[in-house]
Amino acid sequence: MASSSSSSKTGLKKMLTLKSSDGDEFELEESIVIQCQTIKHMVEDGFSLIPLQNVDTKTLTKIIEYMKKHAEKTESNKEEIKNFNKEFVKGSFDDQFELVSAANYLHINGLMDLLCQSIADRINNKSVRAVREIFNISNDYTPDEEEKVRDEHKWAHEGGEFDESLD
Amino acid sequence: MSINMRSRKSPAADRISSLPCDILEKILGCLPLRDAIRTSVLSKQWSYKWIQNVHEFSLRFLKSKDFRLPSHLFKFQDLSLLPLRILWTVLYMYIPWGRSLKRLKSVDLDLMQCNEVEMEFLKYVLSSATALEKICVVTSAEFSHRGIKMMEEMK
């Protein structure tokens, strides 16, 4: 993943090193990494080795993959980026939560938007029971309390079938 | 911001509920309102999460006799627009004193009854919406008399 070749090729491209919480280092062009606001601010403060204590190697590898692809974005490859995004969000919920937490920490707005929309799309129209089960949310309402909460917004629970599937 | 992301890996953990608030709010903001509201039934922790994303809110009451405004209306911290059309209704409003509508910029009230409850409500809005830029009240001549007087007193 580390791309160390281009630093010697030209003096123009400034390189930065990102260090994951597992201690792995990734060398990248500054122009790719500054999509991430947190890192951008550190670069402005003069850092070139950036330790990311909250991001493990697996997650950082995915995030670098995203940043590299999105750094290539032009007017003509919109479709390609769209397909990349579609593939990118295909992991398990656990992987997505890991990524969304990292994207939030790193302030990569585009990636945040992509992940939040994808998580929302996957729970859209699911039944309450299914959402609880998918995410292991334990229901701490008593039956009476739950009834009351449902009653507050009856319309939201009525009409139409809800998706009971657990994928 | 410190996120300890490596401690939540046990398979049965409720990971979504332990995500930082700003992430959850963003996810809920991507859901249709109906789905976002239904999350209030998931667990107590979720009962009001969906509210954080409401920025505009519109109510229209027609011929309802005894209606209470939902108390969480006043928990919409980011609410900036509040158009209320209250027609043919005797309104008994639940006003949770102490909650602020601090980001409310515009209020549009169509009050037909000009009773005490409505006057109280107006007073409440005027006193707690500190960022208010515009208020529009449509009502009878009698009310405009009382309403204008009250608004002048509160200036």
HADDOCK unambig.tbl for C-alpha pairs under 7 A between the chains (distance, minus, plus):
assign (segid A and resid 54 and name CA) (segid B and resid 3 and name CA) 6.21 0.50 0.50
assign (segid A and resid 54 and name CA) (segid B and resid 4 and name CA) 6.28 0.50 0.50
assign (segid A and resid 54 and name CA) (segid B and resid 5 and name CA) 6.37 0.50 0.50
assign (segid A and resid 98 and name CA) (segid B and resid 5 and name CA) 6.80 0.50 0.50
assign (segid A and resid 105 and name CA) (segid B and resid 1 and name CA) 6.94 0.50 0.50
assign (segid A and resid 116 and name CA) (segid B and resid 26 and name CA) 6.37 0.50 0.50
assign (segid A and resid 116 and name CA) (segid B and resid 27 and name CA) 4.64 0.50 0.50
assign (segid A and resid 116 and name CA) (segid B and resid 30 and name CA) 6.83 0.50 0.50
assign (segid A and resid 117 and name CA) (segid B and resid 27 and name CA) 6.49 0.50 0.50
assign (segid A and resid 117 and name CA) (segid B and resid 30 and name CA) 5.49 0.50 0.50
assign (segid A and resid 119 and name CA) (segid B and resid 27 and name CA) 6.82 0.50 0.50
assign (segid A and resid 120 and name CA) (segid B and resid 27 and name CA) 5.65 0.50 0.50
assign (segid A and resid 120 and name CA) (segid B and resid 28 and name CA) 6.85 0.50 0.50
assign (segid A and resid 120 and name CA) (segid B and resid 30 and name CA) 5.82 0.50 0.50
assign (segid A and resid 120 and name CA) (segid B and resid 31 and name CA) 5.58 0.50 0.50
assign (segid A and resid 124 and name CA) (segid B and resid 31 and name CA) 6.44 0.50 0.50
assign (segid A and resid 124 and name CA) (segid B and resid 35 and name CA) 6.41 0.50 0.50
assign (segid A and resid 125 and name CA) (segid B and resid 35 and name CA) 6.29 0.50 0.50
assign (segid A and resid 128 and name CA) (segid B and resid 42 and name CA) 6.27 0.50 0.50
assign (segid A and resid 132 and name CA) (segid B and resid 42 and name CA) 6.35 0.50 0.50
assign (segid A and resid 135 and name CA) (segid B and resid 14 and name CA) 5.61 0.50 0.50
assign (segid A and resid 135 and name CA) (segid B and resid 15 and name CA) 6.74 0.50 0.50
assign (segid A and resid 135 and name CA) (segid B and resid 16 and name CA) 6.40 0.50 0.50
assign (segid A and resid 136 and name CA) (segid B and resid 12 and name CA) 6.27 0.50 0.50
assign (segid A and resid 136 and name CA) (segid B and resid 13 and name CA) 6.45 0.50 0.50
assign (segid A and resid 136 and name CA) (segid B and resid 14 and name CA) 4.90 0.50 0.50
assign (segid A and resid 137 and name CA) (segid B and resid 14 and name CA) 5.44 0.50 0.50
assign (segid A and resid 138 and name CA) (segid B and resid 43 and name CA) 6.78 0.50 0.50
assign (segid A and resid 139 and name CA) (segid B and resid 42 and name CA) 6.14 0.50 0.50
assign (segid A and resid 139 and name CA) (segid B and resid 43 and name CA) 4.82 0.50 0.50
assign (segid A and resid 140 and name CA) (segid B and resid 43 and name CA) 5.57 0.50 0.50
assign (segid A and resid 140 and name CA) (segid B and resid 44 and name CA) 6.35 0.50 0.50
assign (segid A and resid 141 and name CA) (segid B and resid 43 and name CA) 6.22 0.50 0.50
assign (segid A and resid 141 and name CA) (segid B and resid 44 and name CA) 6.44 0.50 0.50
assign (segid A and resid 146 and name CA) (segid B and resid 41 and name CA) 6.35 0.50 0.50
assign (segid A and resid 149 and name CA) (segid B and resid 41 and name CA) 6.24 0.50 0.50
assign (segid A and resid 150 and name CA) (segid B and resid 41 and name CA) 6.56 0.50 0.50
assign (segid A and resid 156 and name CA) (segid B and resid 34 and name CA) 5.14 0.50 0.50
assign (segid A and resid 156 and name CA) (segid B and resid 37 and name CA) 6.75 0.50 0.50
assign (segid A and resid 156 and name CA) (segid B and resid 38 and name CA) 6.23 0.50 0.50
assign (segid A and resid 157 and name CA) (segid B and resid 38 and name CA) 6.70 0.50 0.50
